[in-house]
Amino acid sequence: MSDGARGRRPLSYVPLQGDEGWLALVDDELLFRIQSLAPDHPHDDELVAVVRSERHFFVRQEAAKRIRDAEKLKAFAADRHIGQILARQMRREADIAYLQHLVDASCHLEVRKAAQAQLEQLQGPLGPKG
């Protein structure tokens, strides 16, 4: 086992007795369900449960990408894998202050870069940068 693989959760998941809903699915089935969601799906709560879970970061990222309401991702801004996705979903003028907060406060370079890029996209149509 390489040093980078130590401490990682295995990609396959064996459901524990009593697991319910989407978290009872093995990773392959869960990924298929997540990736086959329609753009206007009503499953944000199930996706948030996956993001909150101890699943492999890739499964959690895929779930985060499909969450329609970016406000639900703000609780996960400190997670470097989810924070990037949150920053990319901020699209409104009202999100500028939050994106600036991510740029200033995040301890993860990937999150800061994603927030900065999104901030620049938003500020372009809104007027001159300051």
N, C-alpha and C positions, 0 to 999 in steps of 0.2 A: 504494500500500500504506500503510495507516495505521500509526502508531507501535506500536499494540497488536498488530498482526499480524506485525511483524518478529520474526524468530527463532522463530516458531511452526512446528511441523511440520505439513505439509499433512495433511488428513483422509484422503486416499487414500494407499495404501501400495503400492508396487510391490515385490513380493518379490524378494530378491536370489537369485542362483543359489546353491544349496546350502541355502537356508532349508528347514526341515522342520517338520512338524506345524502347529499352529494359526498360528504366526507366518508361514507361507507364504501365508495367506489375505489377500485384500484387506480393508480395514476393514469394508465393508458385510457381507461374508460372515462375518468374525470376530465382529462385533457380533450378527449373527443367531444364530450358534452359541452365544455367551455368553448372550444373553437367552433362548434356548430351553432352557437347562439345567433339568432337574428339580431340586427342592429338595434331594434326596438324591443328587445326582450324585457321581461319583468322580473329578472332573477338577481338583482343587485345584492339582496340579503344573503343569498346562497353563495355568491361570489365573495362577499366580505368574509363569510365564515371560512372560506378556503384561504383567503389572504391572511386571516388571523391564525390559521392552523400551523402546525409544525411540518407541513408538507415541504418537499424540495422547493428551493427558491424558484426554479423554472415554472413549476405548477402555480405557485403563488403569483408570479409575474403575469402569467397568462390570464389568471383570474382577474388581476388588477386591471389589465388592459381592456377587459370587457365590461368593467363597472361603468355604468352610464352617468351616475351622479358623482362627479369628482369630489364633492364635499365629503363623501364617505371615505375617501382615501386619505384625507388630511390627518387622521389619527395614526397613519403609518408613514408619515413624512420622514421620520428618523431612520427608517429602514432603507438602506441604499438601493435595493432592488425595486422597491415600491415607490420610493421618493421620486425616482426618475420618471416613472409612469405618471405619477400625480402631476409633476411639473408640466409634462407634455399635454395634459388634459386641461390645464388652465387656459382658457381662451377668451375670457370676458375682461372688459376694462376693470371691473371690480376685483379681478384676480391679480392685478399688478402689485399691490402692496404685499400680498402673500408670496408671490414669486420673488419679490425683492427680499423678503424675510428668508426664504430658502437660500438665496444667493449669499446672504450675509451670515446665516446661522448654521447651515448644514455642515456637518463634519465630513461628508462624503463628496469627493471631487465630482463623481458622476452625477450626483443630484444637483450640485451647484452649476455644472455645465448645462444640464438639461433645463434648469430654471432660467439661466442667463439666456439661452437660445430662445426659449419661449417668450421671455420678457422682451427681447429684441424684436421678435415677430409682432408682438402686441403693440409695442411703442411705435413701430414703423407707421401703421395706418392712423395712429392716434395723434401724431404730431412730432415735433422735434424732440430729440433726446436731450436730457438735461444736464 
